[in-house]
Amino acid sequence: MRQTKARRNWLYVAIIQMPANEKPETGVGGCSTPPLRYQVFFTLRKAVKDGLAREDLEMIVESAYAEDQARKPDLLGRVMFVGLATATVEGRDVHRQRSRKR
């Protein structure tokens, strides 16, 4: 996962394998399609509703798009979900620096 430059949300890229097109009249599959890279932008925060445990989190999906190589989002460093969730539960900010190019 990567933090967006705006520092208010995170990006997860899901790779989805679409099923091959099937011709209904023959039941024979068509050409398989290449995997689709899907960008999911979300925020993570402590749940604030009554009756929830103090460890509960809310994940809000703000938007999701098929990846467009011509419009790459401006991203900062990487973080694993467990690190993001732990910091959120503990009330710590997780701000990543821009990744250095090697």
C-alpha positions as CSV (number, residue, x, y, z in Angstrom):
1,M,0.0,0.0,0.0
2,R,1.1,3.5,-0.6
3,Q,0.1,6.8,0.9
4,T,-1.1,9.5,-1.5
5,K,0.7,12.8,-1.6
6,A,-2.3,14.5,-0.1
7,R,-1.6,12.3,3.0
8,R,-5.3,11.8,3.7
9,N,-5.8,8.5,2.0
10,W,-4.0,5.3,0.9
11,L,-3.8,3.3,-2.3
12,Y,-4.1,-0.4,-2.6
13,V,-3.8,-2.0,-6.0
14,A,-5.8,-5.2,-6.5
15,I,-5.0,-7.4,-9.4
16,I,-8.2,-9.0,-10.8
17,Q,-8.1,-11.9,-13.3
18,M,-11.2,-11.6,-15.4
19,P,-12.8,-14.8,-16.6
20,A,-12.5,-15.8,-20.2
21,N,-15.4,-14.8,-22.4
22,E,-17.7,-17.8,-22.8
23,K,-19.8,-18.3,-25.9
24,P,-23.3,-19.2,-24.5
25,E,-24.3,-21.2,-27.6
26,T,-21.3,-23.5,-27.5
27,G,-20.0,-23.3,-23.9
28,V,-16.5,-22.9,-25.4
29,G,-14.4,-20.2,-23.7
30,G,-13.0,-17.3,-25.7
31,C,-9.7,-15.6,-25.3
32,S,-8.6,-15.0,-21.8
33,T,-8.1,-11.3,-20.8
34,P,-5.0,-9.9,-19.2
35,P,-5.2,-9.2,-15.4
36,L,-6.8,-5.9,-14.5
37,R,-5.0,-3.6,-12.1
38,Y,-7.6,-1.8,-9.9
39,Q,-6.6,1.1,-7.8
40,V,-8.6,1.4,-4.5
41,F,-8.2,4.7,-2.6
42,F,-9.3,4.5,1.1
43,T,-9.0,6.0,4.5
44,L,-8.7,4.1,7.8
45,R,-9.7,5.5,11.2
46,K,-10.8,4.3,14.6
47,A,-14.5,3.4,14.8
48,V,-16.4,6.0,16.9
49,K,-19.8,4.3,17.2
50,D,-21.2,3.3,20.6
51,G,-20.7,-0.2,21.6
52,L,-17.6,-0.9,19.5
53,A,-14.4,-2.2,21.0
54,R,-11.6,0.4,21.2
55,E,-9.6,-1.7,18.6
56,D,-12.3,-1.5,15.9
57,L,-11.5,0.4,12.7
58,E,-13.5,1.8,9.9
59,M,-12.2,1.5,6.3
60,I,-13.9,3.9,3.9
61,V,-13.3,3.3,0.2
62,E,-13.3,6.8,-1.3
63,S,-12.9,5.7,-4.9
64,A,-11.7,2.9,-7.1
65,Y,-10.6,2.9,-10.7
66,A,-9.0,0.7,-13.3
67,E,-5.3,1.7,-13.5
68,D,-4.5,4.2,-16.2
69,Q,-0.8,4.3,-17.0
70,A,-1.2,7.8,-18.4
71,R,-2.6,9.2,-15.1
72,K,-0.5,7.8,-12.3
73,P,-1.3,9.1,-8.8
74,D,1.4,11.0,-6.9
75,L,2.4,8.7,-4.1
76,L,4.6,8.6,-1.1
77,G,6.3,5.6,0.6
78,R,5.0,2.1,1.2
79,V,3.5,0.7,4.3
80,M,2.1,-2.8,5.1
81,F,-1.6,-2.9,6.2
82,V,-0.7,-4.3,9.6
83,G,1.5,-1.3,10.3
84,L,-1.2,1.1,9.2
85,A,-3.9,-0.6,11.3
86,T,-1.6,-0.8,14.4
87,A,-0.7,2.9,14.2
88,T,-4.4,3.8,13.7
89,V,-5.5,1.8,16.7
90,E,-2.6,3.4,18.8
91,G,-3.6,6.9,17.6
92,R,-0.3,7.5,15.8
93,D,0.1,9.3,12.5
94,V,1.6,7.3,9.7
95,H,3.2,9.7,7.3
96,R,5.6,8.2,4.8
97,Q,8.3,10.1,2.9
98,R,8.5,9.9,-0.9
99,S,10.2,6.7,-1.9
100,R,13.7,7.2,-3.2
101,K,14.4,6.0,-6.7
102,R,17.2,3.6,-7.0
